[in-house]
Amino acid sequence: MNQKGVRSQESGVRGDFMQMDTDKGWNVKSYYRFWLLVLGIGAIVLGFVSPSLY
């Protein structure tokens, strides 16, 4: 558990799955590789679109 009361654990079956649990009872499940893919594609698109803006 870190200083903000959030526990994070990585699934043993899939290394790309992250689950965070809080003391208040809610949890966050995320696939960080998916978000890296989305950000990467967005950066590539932005790289092609931004030169036409200037």
mmCIF entry with sequence, helices, sheets and N, C-alpha, C, O atoms, coordinates in Angstrom:
data_MODEL
# 
_entry.id   MODEL 
# 
_entity.id                         1 
_entity.type                       polymer 
_entity.pdbx_number_of_molecules   1 
# 
_entity_poly.entity_id                      1 
_entity_poly.type                           'polypeptide(L)' 
_entity_poly.nstd_linkage                   no 
_entity_poly.nstd_monomer                   no 
_entity_poly.pdbx_seq_one_letter_code       MNQKGVRSQESGVRGDFMQMDTDKGWNVKSYYRFWLLVLGIGAIVLGFVSPSLY 
_entity_poly.pdbx_seq_one_letter_code_can   MNQKGVRSQESGVRGDFMQMDTDKGWNVKSYYRFWLLVLGIGAIVLGFVSPSLY 
_entity_poly.pdbx_strand_id                 A 
# 
loop_
_entity_poly_seq.entity_id 
_entity_poly_seq.num 
_entity_poly_seq.mon_id 
_entity_poly_seq.hetero 
1 1  MET n 
1 2  ASN n 
1 3  GLN n 
1 4  LYS n 
1 5  GLY n 
1 6  VAL n 
1 7  ARG n 
1 8  SER n 
1 9  GLN n 
1 10 GLU n 
1 11 SER n 
1 12 GLY n 
1 13 VAL n 
1 14 ARG n 
1 15 GLY n 
1 16 ASP n 
1 17 PHE n 
1 18 MET n 
1 19 GLN n 
1 20 MET n 
1 21 ASP n 
1 22 THR n 
1 23 ASP n 
1 24 LYS n 
1 25 GLY n 
1 26 TRP n 
1 27 ASN n 
1 28 VAL n 
1 29 LYS n 
1 30 SER n 
1 31 TYR n 
1 32 TYR n 
1 33 ARG n 
1 34 PHE n 
1 35 TRP n 
1 36 LEU n 
1 37 LEU n 
1 38 VAL n 
1 39 LEU n 
1 40 GLY n 
1 41 ILE n 
1 42 GLY n 
1 43 ALA n 
1 44 ILE n 
1 45 VAL n 
1 46 LEU n 
1 47 GLY n 
1 48 PHE n 
1 49 VAL n 
1 50 SER n 
1 51 PRO n 
1 52 SER n 
1 53 LEU n 
1 54 TYR n 
# 
_struct_asym.id          A 
_struct_asym.entity_id   1 
# 
_struct_conf.conf_type_id            HELX_P 
_struct_conf.id                      HELX_P1 
_struct_conf.pdbx_PDB_helix_id       AA1 
_struct_conf.beg_label_comp_id       TYR 
_struct_conf.beg_label_asym_id       A 
_struct_conf.beg_label_seq_id        32 
_struct_conf.pdbx_beg_PDB_ins_code   ? 
_struct_conf.end_label_comp_id       LEU 
_struct_conf.end_label_asym_id       A 
_struct_conf.end_label_seq_id        53 
_struct_conf.pdbx_end_PDB_ins_code   ? 
_struct_conf.beg_auth_comp_id        TYR 
_struct_conf.beg_auth_asym_id        A 
_struct_conf.beg_auth_seq_id         32 
_struct_conf.end_auth_comp_id        LEU 
_struct_conf.end_auth_asym_id        A 
_struct_conf.end_auth_seq_id         53 
_struct_conf.pdbx_PDB_helix_class    1 
_struct_conf.details                 ? 
_struct_conf.pdbx_PDB_helix_length   22 
# 
_struct_conf_type.id          HELX_P 
_struct_conf_type.criteria    ? 
_struct_conf_type.reference   ? 
# 
_struct_sheet.id               AA1 
_struct_sheet.type             ? 
_struct_sheet.number_strands   3 
_struct_sheet.details          ? 
# 
loop_
_struct_sheet_order.sheet_id 
_struct_sheet_order.range_id_1 
_struct_sheet_order.range_id_2 
_struct_sheet_order.offset 
_struct_sheet_order.sense 
AA1 1 2 ? anti-parallel 
AA1 2 3 ? anti-parallel 
# 
loop_
_struct_sheet_range.sheet_id 
_struct_sheet_range.id 
_struct_sheet_range.beg_label_comp_id 
_struct_sheet_range.beg_label_asym_id 
_struct_sheet_range.beg_label_seq_id 
_struct_sheet_range.pdbx_beg_PDB_ins_code 
_struct_sheet_range.end_label_comp_id 
_struct_sheet_range.end_label_asym_id 
_struct_sheet_range.end_label_seq_id 
_struct_sheet_range.pdbx_end_PDB_ins_code 
_struct_sheet_range.beg_auth_comp_id 
_struct_sheet_range.beg_auth_asym_id 
_struct_sheet_range.beg_auth_seq_id 
_struct_sheet_range.end_auth_comp_id 
_struct_sheet_range.end_auth_asym_id 
_struct_sheet_range.end_auth_seq_id 
AA1 1 VAL A 6  ? GLU A 10 ? VAL A 6  GLU A 10 
AA1 2 PHE A 17 ? THR A 22 ? PHE A 17 THR A 22 
AA1 3 ASN A 27 ? TYR A 31 ? ASN A 27 TYR A 31 
# 
loop_
_atom_site.group_PDB 
_atom_site.id 
_atom_site.type_symbol 
_atom_site.label_atom_id 
_atom_site.label_alt_id 
_atom_site.label_comp_id 
_atom_site.label_asym_id 
_atom_site.label_entity_id 
_atom_site.label_seq_id 
_atom_site.pdbx_PDB_ins_code 
_atom_site.Cartn_x 
_atom_site.Cartn_y 
_atom_site.Cartn_z 
_atom_site.occupancy 
_atom_site.B_iso_or_equiv 
_atom_site.pdbx_formal_charge 
_atom_site.auth_seq_id 
_atom_site.auth_comp_id 
_atom_site.auth_asym_id 
_atom_site.auth_atom_id 
_atom_site.pdbx_PDB_model_num 
ATOM 1   N N  . MET A 1 1  ? 0.852   -1.174  0.000   1.00 0.00 ? 1  MET A N  1 
ATOM 2   C CA . MET A 1 1  ? 0.000   0.000   0.000   1.00 0.00 ? 1  MET A CA 1 
ATOM 3   C C  . MET A 1 1  ? 0.896   1.235   0.000   1.00 0.00 ? 1  MET A C  1 
ATOM 4   O O  . MET A 1 1  ? 1.873   1.297   0.746   1.00 0.00 ? 1  MET A O  1 
ATOM 5   N N  . ASN A 1 2  ? 0.563   2.213   -0.834  1.00 0.00 ? 2  ASN A N  1 
ATOM 6   C CA . ASN A 1 2  ? 1.361   3.421   -0.857  1.00 0.00 ? 2  ASN A CA 1 
ATOM 7   C C  . ASN A 1 2  ? 0.812   4.449   0.119   1.00 0.00 ? 2  ASN A C  1 
ATOM 8   O O  . ASN A 1 2  ? -0.108  4.146   0.878   1.00 0.00 ? 2  ASN A O  1 
ATOM 9   N N  . GLN A 1 3  ? 1.359   5.654   0.112   1.00 0.00 ? 3  GLN A N  1 
ATOM 10  C CA . GLN A 1 3  ? 1.006   6.647   1.111   1.00 0.00 ? 3  GLN A CA 1 
ATOM 11  C C  . GLN A 1 3  ? -0.408  7.194   0.980   1.00 0.00 ? 3  GLN A C  1 
ATOM 12  O O  . GLN A 1 3  ? -0.919  7.778   1.936   1.00 0.00 ? 3  GLN A O  1 
ATOM 13  N N  . LYS A 1 4  ? -1.053  7.030   -0.156  1.00 0.00 ? 4  LYS A N  1 
ATOM 14  C CA . LYS A 1 4  ? -2.415  7.536   -0.338  1.00 0.00 ? 4  LYS A CA 1 
ATOM 15  C C  . LYS A 1 4  ? -3.472  6.473   -0.067  1.00 0.00 ? 4  LYS A C  1 
ATOM 16  O O  . LYS A 1 4  ? -4.656  6.721   -0.294  1.00 0.00 ? 4  LYS A O  1 
ATOM 17  N N  . GLY A 1 5  ? -3.086  5.324   0.402   1.00 0.00 ? 5  GLY A N  1 
ATOM 18  C CA . GLY A 1 5  ? -4.052  4.284   0.710   1.00 0.00 ? 5  GLY A CA 1 
ATOM 19  C C  . GLY A 1 5  ? -4.500  3.485   -0.489  1.00 0.00 ? 5  GLY A C  1 
ATOM 20  O O  . GLY A 1 5  ? -5.569  2.875   -0.460  1.00 0.00 ? 5  GLY A O  1 
ATOM 21  N N  . VAL A 1 6  ? -3.709  3.475   -1.542  1.00 0.00 ? 6  VAL A N  1 
ATOM 22  C CA . VAL A 1 6  ? -4.056  2.740   -2.753  1.00 0.00 ? 6  VAL A CA 1 
ATOM 23  C C  . VAL A 1 6  ? -3.118  1.552   -2.872  1.00 0.00 ? 6  VAL A C  1 
ATOM 24  O O  . VAL A 1 6  ? -1.897  1.704   -2.866  1.00 0.00 ? 6  VAL A O  1 
ATOM 25  N N  . ARG A 1 7  ? -3.698  0.386   -2.980  1.00 0.00 ? 7  ARG A N  1 
ATOM 26  C CA . ARG A 1 7  ? -2.915  -0.830  -3.188  1.00 0.00 ? 7  ARG A CA 1 
ATOM 27  C C  . ARG A 1 7  ? -2.957  -1.166  -4.663  1.00 0.00 ? 7  ARG A C  1 
ATOM 28  O O  . ARG A 1 7  ? -4.026  -1.158  -5.273  1.00 0.00 ? 7  ARG A O  1 
ATOM 29  N N  . SER A 1 8  ? -1.818  -1.457  -5.236  1.00 0.00 ? 8  SER A N  1 
ATOM 30  C CA . SER A 1 8  ? -1.809  -1.888  -6.629  1.00 0.00 ? 8  SER A CA 1 
ATOM 31  C C  . SER A 1 8  ? -1.197  -3.267  -6.700  1.00 0.00 ? 8  SER A C  1 
ATOM 32  O O  . SER A 1 8  ? -0.225  -3.571  -6.008  1.00 0.00 ? 8  SER A O  1 
ATOM 33  N N  . GLN A 1 9  ? -1.776  -4.092  -7.541  1.00 0.00 ? 9  GLN A N  1 
ATOM 34  C CA . GLN A 1 9  ? -1.269  -5.438  -7.701  1.00 0.00 ? 9  GLN A CA 1 
ATOM 35  C C  . GLN A 1 9  ? -1.326  -5.814  -9.168  1.00 0.00 ? 9  GLN A C  1 
ATOM 36  O O  . GLN A 1 9  ? -2.266  -5.466  -9.882  1.00 0.00 ? 9  GLN A O  1 
ATOM 37  N N  . GLU A 1 10 ? -0.322  -6.515  -9.594  1.00 0.00 ? 10 GLU A N  1 
ATOM 38  C CA . GLU A 1 10 ? -0.251  -6.930  -10.979 1.00 0.00 ? 10 GLU A CA 1 
ATOM 39  C C  . GLU A 1 10 ? -0.662  -8.385  -11.047 1.00 0.00 ? 10 GLU A C  1 
ATOM 40  O O  . GLU A 1 10 ? -0.223  -9.207  -10.242 1.00 0.00 ? 10 GLU A O  1 
ATOM 41  N N  . SER A 1 11 ? -1.496  -8.692  -12.000 1.00 0.00 ? 11 SER A N  1 
ATOM 42  C CA . SER A 1 11 ? -1.976  -10.055 -12.144 1.00 0.00 ? 11 SER A CA 1 
ATOM 43  C C  . SER A 1 11 ? -0.829  -10.974 -12.525 1.00 0.00 ? 11 SER A C  1 
ATOM 44  O O  . SER A 1 11 ? 0.005   -10.612 -13.355 1.00 0.00 ? 11 SER A O  1 
ATOM 45  N N  . GLY A 1 12 ? -0.778  -12.148 -11.936 1.00 0.00 ? 12 GLY A N  1 
ATOM 46  C CA . GLY A 1 12 ? 0.278   -13.093 -12.247 1.00 0.00 ? 12 GLY A CA 1 
ATOM 47  C C  . GLY A 1 12 ? 0.099   -13.747 -13.597 1.00 0.00 ? 12 GLY A C  1 
ATOM 48  O O  . GLY A 1 12 ? 1.068   -14.210 -14.198 1.00 0.00 ? 12 GLY A O  1 
ATOM 49  N N  . VAL A 1 13 ? -1.134  -13.790 -14.082 1.00 0.00 ? 13 VAL A N  1 
ATOM 50  C CA . VAL A 1 13 ? -1.405  -14.442 -15.356 1.00 0.00 ? 13 VAL A CA 1 
ATOM 51  C C  . VAL A 1 13 ? -1.037  -13.529 -16.513 1.00 0.00 ? 13 VAL A C  1 
ATOM 52  O O  . VAL A 1 13 ? -0.396  -13.963 -17.470 1.00 0.00 ? 13 VAL A O  1 
ATOM 53  N N  . ARG A 1 14 ? -1.432  -12.288 -16.431 1.00 0.00 ? 14 ARG A N  1 
ATOM 54  C CA . ARG A 1 14 ? -1.154  -11.321 -17.504 1.00 0.00 ? 14 ARG A CA 1 
ATOM 55  C C  . ARG A 1 14 ? -0.393  -10.153 -16.919 1.00 0.00 ? 14 ARG A C  1 
ATOM 56  O O  . ARG A 1 14 ? -0.887  -9.471  -16.021 1.00 0.00 ? 14 ARG A O  1 
ATOM 57  N N  . GLY A 1 15 ? 0.801   -9.919  -17.419 1.00 0.00 ? 15 GLY A N  1 
ATOM 58  C CA . GLY A 1 15 ? 1.622   -8.839  -16.912 1.00 0.00 ? 15 GLY A CA 1 
ATOM 59  C C  . GLY A 1 15 ? 1.165   -7.465  -17.342 1.00 0.00 ? 15 GLY A C  1 
ATOM 60  O O  . GLY A 1 15 ? 1.629   -6.469  -16.787 1.00 0.00 ? 15 GLY A O  1 
ATOM 61  N N  . ASP A 1 16 ? 0.257   -7.373  -18.326 1.00 0.00 ? 16 ASP A N  1 
ATOM 62  C CA . ASP A 1 16 ? -0.189  -6.073  -18.799 1.00 0.00 ? 16 ASP A CA 1 
ATOM 63  C C  . ASP A 1 16 ? -1.458  -5.589  -18.107 1.00 0.00 ? 16 ASP A C  1 
ATOM 64  O O  . ASP A 1 16 ? -1.988  -4.539  -18.471 1.00 0.00 ? 16 ASP A O  1 
ATOM 65  N N  . PHE A 1 17 ? -1.947  -6.311  -17.140 1.00 0.00 ? 17 PHE A N  1 
ATOM 66  C CA . PHE A 1 17 ? -3.165  -5.949  -16.423 1.00 0.00 ? 17 PHE A CA 1 
ATOM 67  C C  . PHE A 1 17 ? -2.793  -5.367  -15.069 1.00 0.00 ? 17 PHE A C  1 
ATOM 68  O O  . PHE A 1 17 ? -2.017  -5.967  -14.326 1.00 0.00 ? 17 PHE A O  1 
ATOM 69  N N  . MET A 1 18 ? -3.337  -4.209  -14.746 1.00 0.00 ? 18 MET A N  1 
ATOM 70  C CA . MET A 1 18 ? -3.066  -3.564  -13.474 1.00 0.00 ? 18 MET A CA 1 
ATOM 71  C C  . MET A 1 18 ? -4.388  -3.340  -12.754 1.00 0.00 ? 18 MET A C  1 
ATOM 72  O O  . MET A 1 18 ? -5.343  -2.835  -13.345 1.00 0.00 ? 18 MET A O  1 
ATOM 73  N N  . GLN A 1 19 ? -4.444  -3.711  -11.492 1.00 0.00 ? 19 GLN A N  1 
ATOM 74  C CA . GLN A 1 19 ? -5.639  -3.481  -10.685 1.00 0.00 ? 19 GLN A CA 1 
ATOM 75  C C  . GLN A 1 19 ? -5.236  -2.703  -9.452  1.00 0.00 ? 19 GLN A C  1 
ATOM 76  O O  . GLN A 1 19 ? -4.294  -3.074  -8.752  1.00 0.00 ? 19 GLN A O  1 
ATOM 77  N N  . MET A 1 20 ? -5.961  -1.611  -9.184  1.00 0.00 ? 20 MET A N  1 
ATOM 78  C CA . MET A 1 20 ? -5.695  -0.790  -8.008  1.00 0.00 ? 20 MET A CA 1 
ATOM 79  C C  . MET A 1 20 ? -6.923  -0.803  -7.112  1.00 0.00 ? 20 MET A C  1 
ATOM 80  O O  . MET A 1 20 ? -8.033  -0.544  -7.577  1.00 0.00 ? 20 MET A O  1 
ATOM 81  N N  . ASP A 1 21 ? -6.736  -1.099  -5.847  1.00 0.00 ? 21 ASP A N  1 
ATOM 82  C CA . ASP A 1 21 ? -7.816  -1.126  -4.856  1.00 0.00 ? 21 ASP A CA 1 
ATOM 83  C C  . ASP A 1 21 ? -7.590  -0.027  -3.832  1.00 0.00 ? 21 ASP A C  1 
ATOM 84  O O  . ASP A 1 21 ? -6.453  0.251   -3.451  1.00 0.00 ? 21 ASP A O  1 
ATOM 85  N N  . THR A 1 22 ? -8.678  0.599   -3.385  1.00 0.00 ? 22 THR A N  1 
ATOM 86  C CA . THR A 1 22 ? -8.564  1.649   -2.376  1.00 0.00 ? 22 THR A CA 1 
ATOM 87  C C  . THR A 1 22 ? -9.208  1.194   -1.079  1.00 0.00 ? 22 THR A C  1 
ATOM 88  O O  . THR A 1 22 ? -9.930  0.199   -1.032  1.00 0.00 ? 22 THR A O  1 
ATOM 89  N N  . ASP A 1 23 ? -8.926  1.949   -0.033  1.00 0.00 ? 23 ASP A N  1 
ATOM 90  C CA . ASP A 1 23 ? -9.524  1.655   1.267   1.00 0.00 ? 23 ASP A CA 1 
ATOM 91  C C  . ASP A 1 23 ? -11.023 1.947   1.288   1.00 0.00 ? 23 ASP A C  1 
ATOM 92  O O  . ASP A 1 23 ? -11.744 1.417   2.133   1.00 0.00 ? 23 ASP A O  1 
ATOM 93  N N  . LYS A 1 24 ? -11.485 2.770   0.383   1.00 0.00 ? 24 LYS A N  1 
ATOM 94  C CA . LYS A 1 24 ? -12.906 3.120   0.332   1.00 0.00 ? 24 LYS A CA 1 
ATOM 95  C C  . LYS A 1 24 ? -13.747 2.065   -0.380  1.00 0.00 ? 24 LYS A C  1 
ATOM 96  O O  . LYS A 1 24 ? -14.974 2.170   -0.413  1.00 0.00 ? 24 LYS A O  1 
ATOM 97  N N  . GLY A 1 25 ? -13.102 1.056   -0.948  1.00 0.00 ? 25 GLY A N  1 
ATOM 98  C CA . GLY A 1 25 ? -13.842 -0.050  -1.527  1.00 0.00 ? 25 GLY A CA 1 
ATOM 99  C C  . GLY A 1 25 ? -13.969 -0.071  -3.026  1.00 0.00 ? 25 GLY A C  1 
ATOM 100 O O  . GLY A 1 25 ? -14.515 -1.032  -3.570  1.00 0.00 ? 25 GLY A O  1 
ATOM 101 N N  . TRP A 1 26 ? -13.492 0.941   -3.724  1.00 0.00 ? 26 TRP A N  1 
ATOM 102 C CA . TRP A 1 26 ? -13.588 0.904   -5.168  1.00 0.00 ? 26 TRP A CA 1 
ATOM 103 C C  . TRP A 1 26 ? -12.246 0.504   -5.754  1.00 0.00 ? 26 TRP A C  1 
ATOM 104 O O  . TRP A 1 26 ? -11.202 0.680   -5.126  1.00 0.00 ? 26 TRP A O  1 
ATOM 105 N N  . ASN A 1 27 ? -12.286 -0.037  -6.962  1.00 0.00 ? 27 ASN A N  1 
ATOM 106 C CA . ASN A 1 27 ? -11.045 -0.465  -7.601  1.00 0.00 ? 27 ASN A CA 1 
ATOM 107 C C  . ASN A 1 27 ? -11.025 -0.053  -9.063  1.00 0.00 ? 27 ASN A C  1 
ATOM 108 O O  . ASN A 1 27 ? -12.065 0.199   -9.672  1.00 0.00 ? 27 ASN A O  1 
ATOM 109 N N  . VAL A 1 28 ? -9.835  0.009   -9.604  1.00 0.00 ? 28 VAL A N  1 
ATOM 110 C CA . VAL A 1 28 ? -9.612  0.394   -10.992 1.00 0.00 ? 28 VAL A CA 1 
ATOM 111 C C  . VAL A 1 28 ? -8.889  -0.747  -11.676 1.00 0.00 ? 28 VAL A C  1 
ATOM 112 O O  . VAL A 1 28 ? -7.858  -1.218  -11.195 1.00 0.00 ? 28 VAL A O  1 
ATOM 113 N N  . LYS A 1 29 ? -9.427  -1.190  -12.792 1.00 0.00 ? 29 LYS A N  1 
ATOM 114 C CA . LYS A 1 29 ? -8.783  -2.234  -13.580 1.00 0.00 ? 29 LYS A CA 1 
ATOM 115 C C  . LYS A 1 29 ? -8.379  -1.608  -14.904 1.00 0.00 ? 29 LYS A C  1 
ATOM 116 O O  . LYS A 1 29 ? -9.198  -0.979  -15.574 1.00 0.00 ? 29 LYS A O  1 
ATOM 117 N N  . SER A 1 30 ? -7.118  -1.780  -15.283 1.00 0.00 ? 30 SER A N  1 
ATOM 118 C CA . SER A 1 30 ? -6.627  -1.109  -16.474 1.00 0.00 ? 30 SER A CA 1 
ATOM 119 C C  . SER A 1 30 ? -5.615  -1.968  -17.209 1.00 0.00 ? 30 SER A C  1 
ATOM 120 O O  . SER A 1 30 ? -4.832  -2.693  -16.596 1.00 0.00 ? 30 SER A O  1 
ATOM 121 N N  . TYR A 1 31 ? -5.644  -1.877  -18.513 1.00 0.00 ? 31 TYR A N  1 
ATOM 122 C CA . TYR A 1 31 ? -4.643  -2.494  -19.367 1.00 0.00 ? 31 TYR A CA 1 
ATOM 123 C C  . TYR A 1 31 ? -3.753  -1.361  -19.879 1.00 0.00 ? 31 TYR A C  1 
ATOM 124 O O  . TYR A 1 31 ? -4.120  -0.655  -20.818 1.00 0.00 ? 31 TYR A O  1 
ATOM 125 N N  . TYR A 1 32 ? -2.587  -1.192  -19.261 1.00 0.00 ? 32 TYR A N  1 
ATOM 126 C CA . TYR A 1 32 ? -1.770  -0.038  -19.596 1.00 0.00 ? 32 TYR A CA 1 
ATOM 127 C C  . TYR A 1 32 ? -1.207  -0.135  -21.005 1.00 0.00 ? 32 TYR A C  1 
ATOM 128 O O  . TYR A 1 32 ? -0.923  0.904   -21.600 1.00 0.00 ? 32 TYR A O  1 
ATOM 129 N N  . ARG A 1 33 ? -1.031  -1.317  -21.569 1.00 0.00 ? 33 ARG A N  1 
ATOM 130 C CA . ARG A 1 33 ? -0.536  -1.430  -22.942 1.00 0.00 ? 33 ARG A CA 1 
ATOM 131 C C  . ARG A 1 33 ? -1.555  -0.879  -23.938 1.00 0.00 ? 33 ARG A C  1 
ATOM 132 O O  . ARG A 1 33 ? -1.176  -0.313  -24.963 1.00 0.00 ? 33 ARG A O  1 
ATOM 133 N N  . PHE A 1 34 ? -2.836  -1.041  -23.644 1.00 0.00 ? 34 PHE A N  1 
ATOM 134 C CA . PHE A 1 34 ? -3.872  -0.470  -24.500 1.00 0.00 ? 34 PHE A CA 1 
ATOM 135 C C  . PHE A 1 34 ? -3.762  1.047   -24.538 1.00 0.00 ? 34 PHE A C  1 
ATOM 136 O O  . PHE A 1 34 ? -3.829  1.652   -25.607 1.00 0.00 ? 34 PHE A O  1 
ATOM 137 N N  . TRP A 1 35 ? -3.593  1.664   -23.362 1.00 0.00 ? 35 TRP A N  1 
ATOM 138 C CA . TRP A 1 35 ? -3.503  3.118   -23.311 1.00 0.00 ? 35 TRP A CA 1 
ATOM 139 C C  . TRP A 1 35 ? -2.216  3.619   -23.952 1.00 0.00 ? 35 TRP A C  1 
ATOM 140 O O  . TRP A 1 35 ? -2.210  4.701   -24.539 1.00 0.00 ? 35 TRP A O  1 
ATOM 141 N N  . LEU A 1 36 ? -1.127  2.864   -23.855 1.00 0.00 ? 36 LEU A N  1 
ATOM 142 C CA . LEU A 1 36 ? 0.106   3.236   -24.546 1.00 0.00 ? 36 LEU A CA 1 
ATOM 143 C C  . LEU A 1 36 ? -0.099  3.183   -26.055 1.00 0.00 ? 36 LEU A C  1 
ATOM 144 O O  . LEU A 1 36 ? 0.418   4.033   -26.780 1.00 0.00 ? 36 LEU A O  1 
ATOM 145 N N  . LEU A 1 37 ? -0.840  2.201   -26.529 1.00 0.00 ? 37 LEU A N  1 
ATOM 146 C CA . LEU A 1 37 ? -1.148  2.103   -27.953 1.00 0.00 ? 37 LEU A CA 1 
ATOM 147 C C  . LEU A 1 37 ? -1.988  3.281   -28.412 1.00 0.00 ? 37 LEU A C  1 
ATOM 148 O O  . LEU A 1 37 ? -1.715  3.868   -29.459 1.00 0.00 ? 37 LEU A O  1 
ATOM 149 N N  . VAL A 1 38 ? -3.003  3.632   -27.642 1.00 0.00 ? 38 VAL A N  1 
ATOM 150 C CA . VAL A 1 38 ? -3.863  4.761   -27.987 1.00 0.00 ? 38 VAL A CA 1 
ATOM 151 C C  . VAL A 1 38 ? -3.050  6.056   -28.030 1.00 0.00 ? 38 VAL A C  1 
ATOM 152 O O  . VAL A 1 38 ? -3.194  6.846   -28.964 1.00 0.00 ? 38 VAL A O  1 
ATOM 153 N N  . LEU A 1 39 ? -2.197  6.280   -27.029 1.00 0.00 ? 39 LEU A N  1 
ATOM 154 C CA . LEU A 1 39 ? -1.381  7.492   -27.006 1.00 0.00 ? 39 LEU A CA 1 
ATOM 155 C C  . LEU A 1 39 ? -0.368  7.504   -28.147 1.00 0.00 ? 39 LEU A C  1 
ATOM 156 O O  . LEU A 1 39 ? -0.103  8.557   -28.727 1.00 0.00 ? 39 LEU A O  1 
ATOM 157 N N  . GLY A 1 40 ? 0.196   6.354   -28.472 1.00 0.00 ? 40 GLY A N  1 
ATOM 158 C CA . GLY A 1 40 ? 1.146   6.267   -29.568 1.00 0.00 ? 40 GLY A CA 1 
ATOM 159 C C  . GLY A 1 40 ? 0.518   6.582   -30.912 1.00 0.00 ? 40 GLY A C  1 
ATOM 160 O O  . GLY A 1 40 ? 1.091   7.322   -31.711 1.00 0.00 ? 40 GLY A O  1 
ATOM 161 N N  . ILE A 1 41 ? -0.654  6.025   -31.162 1.00 0.00 ? 41 ILE A N  1 
ATOM 162 C CA . ILE A 1 41 ? -1.368  6.306   -32.409 1.00 0.00 ? 41 ILE A CA 1 
ATOM 163 C C  . ILE A 1 41 ? -1.755  7.781   -32.471 1.00 0.00 ? 41 ILE A C  1 
ATOM 164 O O  . ILE A 1 41 ? -1.661  8.414   -33.523 1.00 0.00 ? 41 ILE A O  1 
ATOM 165 N N  . GLY A 1 42 ? -2.190  8.318   -31.339 1.00 0.00 ? 42 GLY A N  1 
ATOM 166 C CA . GLY A 1 42 ? -2.530  9.745   -31.293 1.00 0.00 ? 42 GLY A CA 1 
ATOM 167 C C  . GLY A 1 42 ? -1.331  10.631  -31.580 1.00 0.00 ? 42 GLY A C  1 
ATOM 168 O O  . GLY A 1 42 ? -1.468  11.654  -32.251 1.00 0.00 ? 42 GLY A O  1 
ATOM 169 N N  . ALA A 1 43 ? -0.151  10.255  -31.082 1.00 0.00 ? 43 ALA A N  1 
ATOM 170 C CA . ALA A 1 43 ? 1.059   11.036  -31.337 1.00 0.00 ? 43 ALA A CA 1 
ATOM 171 C C  . ALA A 1 43 ? 1.442   10.988  -32.808 1.00 0.00 ? 43 ALA A C  1 
ATOM 172 O O  . ALA A 1 43 ? 1.872   11.995  -33.372 1.00 0.00 ? 43 ALA A O  1 
ATOM 173 N N  . ILE A 1 44 ? 1.290   9.824   -33.434 1.00 0.00 ? 44 ILE A N  1 
ATOM 174 C CA . ILE A 1 44 ? 1.599   9.701   -34.860 1.00 0.00 ? 44 ILE A CA 1 
ATOM 175 C C  . ILE A 1 44 ? 0.636   10.545  -35.694 1.00 0.00 ? 44 ILE A C  1 
ATOM 176 O O  . ILE A 1 44 ? 1.054   11.246  -36.615 1.00 0.00 ? 44 ILE A O  1 
ATOM 177 N N  . VAL A 1 45 ? -0.638  10.476  -35.368 1.00 0.00 ? 45 VAL A N  1 
ATOM 178 C CA . VAL A 1 45 ? -1.633  11.284  -36.097 1.00 0.00 ? 45 VAL A CA 1 
ATOM 179 C C  . VAL A 1 45 ? -1.350  12.761  -35.896 1.00 0.00 ? 45 VAL A C  1 
ATOM 180 O O  . VAL A 1 45 ? -1.407  13.534  -36.853 1.00 0.00 ? 45 VAL A O  1 
ATOM 181 N N  . LEU A 1 46 ? -1.051  13.163  -34.687 1.00 0.00 ? 46 LEU A N  1 
ATOM 182 C CA . LEU A 1 46 ? -0.734  14.560  -34.400 1.00 0.00 ? 46 LEU A CA 1 
ATOM 183 C C  . LEU A 1 46 ? 0.509   15.000  -35.166 1.00 0.00 ? 46 LEU A C  1 
ATOM 184 O O  . LEU A 1 46 ? 0.589   16.144  -35.614 1.00 0.00 ? 46 LEU A O  1 
ATOM 185 N N  . GLY A 1 47 ? 1.477   14.102  -35.319 1.00 0.00 ? 47 GLY A N  1 
ATOM 186 C CA . GLY A 1 47 ? 2.679   14.425  -36.078 1.00 0.00 ? 47 GLY A CA 1 
ATOM 187 C C  . GLY A 1 47 ? 2.393   14.687  -37.548 1.00 0.00 ? 47 GLY A C  1 
ATOM 188 O O  . GLY A 1 47 ? 3.073   15.503  -38.170 1.00 0.00 ? 47 GLY A O  1 
ATOM 189 N N  . PHE A 1 48 ? 1.406   14.016  -38.110 1.00 0.00 ? 48 PHE A N  1 
ATOM 190 C CA . PHE A 1 48 ? 1.045   14.255  -39.505 1.00 0.00 ? 48 PHE A CA 1 
ATOM 191 C C  . PHE A 1 48 ? 0.127   15.467  -39.667 1.00 0.00 ? 48 PHE A C  1 
ATOM 192 O O  . PHE A 1 48 ? 0.180   16.153  -40.688 1.00 0.00 ? 48 PHE A O  1 
ATOM 193 N N  . VAL A 1 49 ? -0.707  15.730  -38.676 1.00 0.00 ? 49 VAL A N  1 
ATOM 194 C CA . VAL A 1 49 ? -1.679  16.808  -38.786 1.00 0.00 ? 49 VAL A CA 1 
ATOM 195 C C  . VAL A 1 49 ? -1.076  18.160  -38.417 1.00 0.00 ? 49 VAL A C  1 
ATOM 196 O O  . VAL A 1 49 ? -1.416  19.166  -39.040 1.00 0.00 ? 49 VAL A O  1 
ATOM 197 N N  . SER A 1 50 ? -0.202  18.210  -37.434 1.00 0.00 ? 50 SER A N  1 
ATOM 198 C CA . SER A 1 50 ? 0.305   19.489  -36.939 1.00 0.00 ? 50 SER A CA 1 
ATOM 199 C C  . SER A 1 50 ? 1.087   20.310  -37.967 1.00 0.00 ? 50 SER A C  1 
ATOM 200 O O  . SER A 1 50 ? 0.976   21.536  -37.939 1.00 0.00 ? 50 SER A O  1 
ATOM 201 N N  . PRO A 1 51 ? 1.880   19.710  -38.883 1.00 0.00 ? 51 PRO A N  1 
ATOM 202 C CA . PRO A 1 51 ? 2.559   20.559  -39.871 1.00 0.00 ? 51 PRO A CA 1 
ATOM 203 C C  . PRO A 1 51 ? 1.587   21.316  -40.779 1.00 0.00 ? 51 PRO A C  1 
ATOM 204 O O  . PRO A 1 51 ? 1.911   22.400  -41.264 1.00 0.00 ? 51 PRO A O  1 
ATOM 205 N N  . SER A 1 52 ? 0.424   20.766  -41.006 1.00 0.00 ? 52 SER A N  1 
ATOM 206 C CA . SER A 1 52 ? -0.542  21.459  -41.871 1.00 0.00 ? 52 SER A CA 1 
ATOM 207 C C  . SER A 1 52 ? -1.236  22.620  -41.143 1.00 0.00 ? 52 SER A C  1 
ATOM 208 O O  . SER A 1 52 ? -1.886  23.448  -41.781 1.00 0.00 ? 52 SER A O  1 
ATOM 209 N N  . LEU A 1 53 ? -1.103  22.682  -39.829 1.00 0.00 ? 53 LEU A N  1 
ATOM 210 C CA . LEU A 1 53 ? -1.723  23.758  -39.058 1.00 0.00 ? 53 LEU A CA 1 
ATOM 211 C C  . LEU A 1 53 ? -0.879  25.030  -39.073 1.00 0.00 ? 53 LEU A C  1 
ATOM 212 O O  . LEU A 1 53 ? -1.390  26.110  -38.775 1.00 0.00 ? 53 LEU A O  1 
ATOM 213 N N  . TYR A 1 54 ? 0.402   24.920  -39.413 1.00 0.00 ? 54 TYR A N  1 
ATOM 214 C CA . TYR A 1 54 ? 1.297   26.083  -39.362 1.00 0.00 ? 54 TYR A CA 1 
ATOM 215 C C  . TYR A 1 54 ? 1.635   26.590  -40.720 1.00 0.00 ? 54 TYR A C  1 
ATOM 216 O O  . TYR A 1 54 ? 2.377   27.563  -40.849 1.00 0.00 ? 54 TYR A O  1 
# 
